[in-house]
Structure formats: structure tokens, C-alpha cells
């Protein structure tokens, strides 16, 4: 991602965004607790002797790739762990985190040499899922992302700062909604297609995200 912007993170804004995540997760928890309580009243009490860990499932994604052109090359690696609590057999919610390491090597024209950068980006948020037709699921997720990336000037060229590629950081909200498919079983694989409804209209980023990963006890 390349943006002609360099701004410092406002600590108050960051605290506010983290507060949003906490409020969102608490709201999800309350809704799920009410739903679970209603279902418990309708079912046999003997069926509710499972421990907390029995109702937890784990999953995640691994991001690995590279791209490049005649002026730059990029390699990235990231992991995205998540955990969900099954409030019912088909309805679950929990936290999801992502950390992404990126290696950039780019040519700086005004200095006629290559520079590198090693930014680390991350996001944190909460999600809800509902399974249907056994192996399909709906996915809703809100997160706050802190992305770090090389900067370009108005001519589209990279530039250096303190012996490295100049980088900038921006923090923003994402709200993903979409569908997915899970292979099922104790250990399973999954794929989901999500749309970010908070992607700005003037952004060059594609609002569609395709995730391929794995899950356990889902």
C-alpha cells in the first residue's frame, strides 16, 4: 500500500479506537449471552455440562507473498490468530488479531541508489460468526488497523530518511462482512470472502478480502 501521507499517531485517537473495540466486544458478548440463556431454557439441562474450553474454537490465517516492479520489490509475511466461543452450536464470537511484517527494497531516484524498510503493521478486533447448512458461515468483523508503509512524493518516487526508505503510519477502522466455507471436522480448513464497508470511496485499496486459513473445533 502506498499513500502520499505521513502522519503521527494521535494517542487519544488510538485509545478511542481501542475503546471502540472493547465496547463492540462487550455488546457482542451481551447479545450472545442473552441468546445462549434463551436456548438453555428450551433444552435439556444434561446437555450443558461442557467445560468452557470445549466451547472454544481456534483458527487463523497465514499471509505470505511478494510483488515487485522495476523500481521496488516487496516481501511480506503475516499471521492472523483468532478464537471463538460457541454461545450456541452455530453462533460464536471472539477476538481476532493480525501482525504483518513487510520487507521493502526500492530505488530512490534523487539519490540513485536502493534503500530498504522493514515496517510492521497490525490490527485487533472482534468478530461474530453464524454457521448454516453445516459447512457455510456468515462472518461480521470490526477491527482497528495500524498500517506502516513506504512514502512516495507527488511524482510517485520513493525517498529516504535516516538511511532507510521513508515510512509513514496511519490508523483506520475496518468493518468486514461476508460469507465463508469450512471443510468441517476437528481440524479443518476454511475460505472466506469479505467486503470492507468502511473502505473510503477515494481509496485505491480493493475493499474485498479473500482469506484462506484453518480452524480447530469449529
C-alpha positions in Angstrom: 0.0 0.0 0.0 1.4 3.4 -1.0 0.0 6.6 0.3 1.3 10.1 -0.1 0.8 10.9 3.6 2.9 10.9 6.7 1.2 11.5 10.0 1.9 10.7 13.6 -0.5 8.6 15.6 -2.6 10.6 18.0 -2.6 8.8 21.3 -6.1 10.0 22.1 -7.4 8.7 18.8 -5.7 5.3 19.3 -7.2 5.0 22.8 -10.6 5.9 21.4 -10.3 3.2 18.7 -9.3 0.6 21.2 -12.2 1.7 23.4 -14.5 1.1 20.4 -13.2 -2.4 20.1 -13.8 -3.1 23.8 -17.4 -1.7 23.6 -18.0 -3.7 20.4 -16.8 -6.9 22.0 -18.9 -6.3 25.2 -22.0 -5.6 23.1 -21.4 -8.9 21.2 -20.9 -10.7 24.4 -24.2 -9.4 25.9 -26.1 -10.3 22.8 -24.6 -13.8 22.7 -25.2 -14.3 26.4 -28.9 -13.4 26.0 -29.2 -15.8 23.1 -27.5 -18.6 24.9 -29.7 -18.1 28.0 -32.8 -18.3 25.9 -31.7 -21.5 24.3 -30.7 -23.1 27.6 -34.2 -22.7 28.8 -35.5 -24.7 25.9 -33.1 -27.6 26.0 -32.3 -30.5 28.3 -30.0 -29.3 31.2 -28.0 -32.5 30.9 -26.7 -31.3 27.5 -25.0 -28.3 29.1 -22.2 -29.9 31.1 -19.5 -29.0 28.6 -16.5 -27.1 30.0 -15.5 -23.6 28.8 -12.7 -24.9 26.7 -14.9 -27.4 24.9 -16.9 -24.5 23.6 -13.9 -22.6 22.3 -12.5 -23.0 18.8 -9.3 -21.6 17.3 -8.4 -20.6 13.8 -6.2 -18.3 11.8 -4.6 -17.3 8.5 -1.0 -17.1 7.2 -0.1 -14.4 4.7 2.9 -14.9 2.6 3.8 -13.4 -0.8 5.9 -11.0 -2.8 5.5 -8.5 -5.6 7.6 -6.0 -7.5 8.4 -3.8 -10.5 11.4 -2.2 -12.0 11.6 0.3 -9.1 10.7 -1.8 -6.0 10.4 -5.3 -4.5 8.2 -6.3 -1.6 8.1 -9.5 0.5 5.6 -9.9 3.3 4.7 -12.5 6.0 1.9 -12.3 8.5 -0.2 -14.4 10.9 -3.8 -13.8 12.0 -4.8 -15.9 15.0 -8.4 -15.9 16.2 -10.5 -17.6 18.8 -14.3 -18.0 19.1 -16.6 -19.0 21.9 -19.6 -21.1 20.9 -22.6 -19.5 22.5 -24.7 -22.0 20.6 -23.7 -24.8 18.3 -23.8 -22.4 15.3 -23.3 -19.0 16.8 -19.9 -17.9 18.1 -17.9 -14.7 18.7 -14.4 -13.7 19.8 -11.2 -11.7 19.2 -9.0 -11.7 16.1 -5.5 -10.2 15.7 -3.2 -9.7 12.8 0.5 -8.9 12.6 2.2 -8.3 9.2 6.0 -8.0 8.6 7.0 -6.4 5.2 10.4 -6.1 3.6 10.7 -3.3 1.0 13.6 -2.6 -1.3 13.1 0.4 -3.6 15.2 2.7 -5.8 15.4 6.3 -4.8 15.8 8.4 -7.9 17.2 11.6 -6.5 20.0 9.6 -4.8 20.4 6.9 -7.5 20.6 4.1 -5.0 18.5 1.4 -3.3 17.1 1.7 0.2 15.2 -0.8 2.4 12.5 -0.6 5.0 11.1 -3.3 7.4 7.7 -2.0 8.6 5.4 -4.0 10.9 1.7 -3.5 10.7 -1.0 -4.9 13.0 -4.7 -4.9 13.7 -7.0 -6.0 16.5 -10.7 -6.5 16.6 -13.7 -8.7 17.4 -15.9 -10.9 15.2 -19.2 -12.9 15.2 -19.9 -16.0 13.1 -23.0 -18.0 12.3 -22.9 -21.4 10.7 -25.6 -22.6 8.3 -26.1 -25.5 6.0 -23.4 -27.3 8.2 -20.3 -26.1 6.4 -21.1 -22.5 5.4 -20.9 -19.4 7.7 -21.6 -15.7 7.8 -18.8 -13.5 9.2 -19.0 -10.0 10.6 -15.9 -8.3 12.0 -14.8 -4.9 13.2 -11.1 -4.1 13.8 -8.7 -1.2 14.1 -5.7 -1.4 11.8 -2.3 0.4 12.2 -0.5 0.2 8.8 3.1 1.3 8.2 4.3 1.7 4.7 6.9 3.5 2.5 6.1 7.0 1.4 6.2 8.5 -2.1 6.4 12.1 -3.2 4.0 13.8 -5.6 5.9 12.4 -8.6 5.4 8.9 -7.3 9.0 8.4 -6.3 10.3 6.9 -3.1 12.6 8.9 -0.9 14.9 8.2 2.0 15.1 9.2 5.7 17.9 8.4 8.1 19.5 5.9 5.8 16.3 3.9 5.1 13.2 4.3 3.0 10.9 7.0 4.5 7.8 5.4 6.0 4.5 6.7 7.3 1.9 5.3 9.6 -1.9 5.5 9.5 -4.6 4.1 11.8 -8.1 3.4 10.5 -11.2 1.3 11.1 -12.4 -1.7 9.1 -15.8 -3.4 9.1 -15.9 -6.7 7.2 -19.0 -8.6 6.3 -19.1 -11.7 4.1 -19.5 -15.5 3.7 -17.2 -18.5 4.2 -16.9 -22.2 3.8 -15.3 -24.7 6.2 -14.3 -28.2 5.4 -15.6 -29.4 8.8 -14.1 -32.0 11.2 -12.0 -31.4 14.3 -9.2 -29.9 12.2 -10.5 -28.1 9.2 -9.6 -25.6 6.5 -11.7 -22.6 5.5 -12.0 -19.9 2.9 -14.0 -16.6 3.2 -14.8 -13.6 1.0 -15.3 -10.4 2.9 -16.2 -6.8 2.0 -14.9 -3.8 3.9 -17.9 -1.4 4.1 -15.7 1.3 5.7 -13.2 1.5 2.8 -13.2 5.2 1.6 -14.5 5.9 -1.9 -11.3 7.7 -2.8 -9.1 4.8 -1.7 -7.1 2.8 -4.2 -7.3 -0.3 -2.0 -9.7 -3.1 -3.1 -12.4 -3.4 -0.4 -12.7 -7.2 -1.0 -10.6 -9.5 1.2 -10.1 -13.3 0.5 -8.9 -15.2 3.5 -7.7 -18.8 3.4 -6.9 -20.5 6.7 -7.5 -23.3 9.2 -9.6 -23.9 12.3 -9.8 -26.4 15.2 -13.0 -27.4 16.9 -15.1 -25.0 14.7 
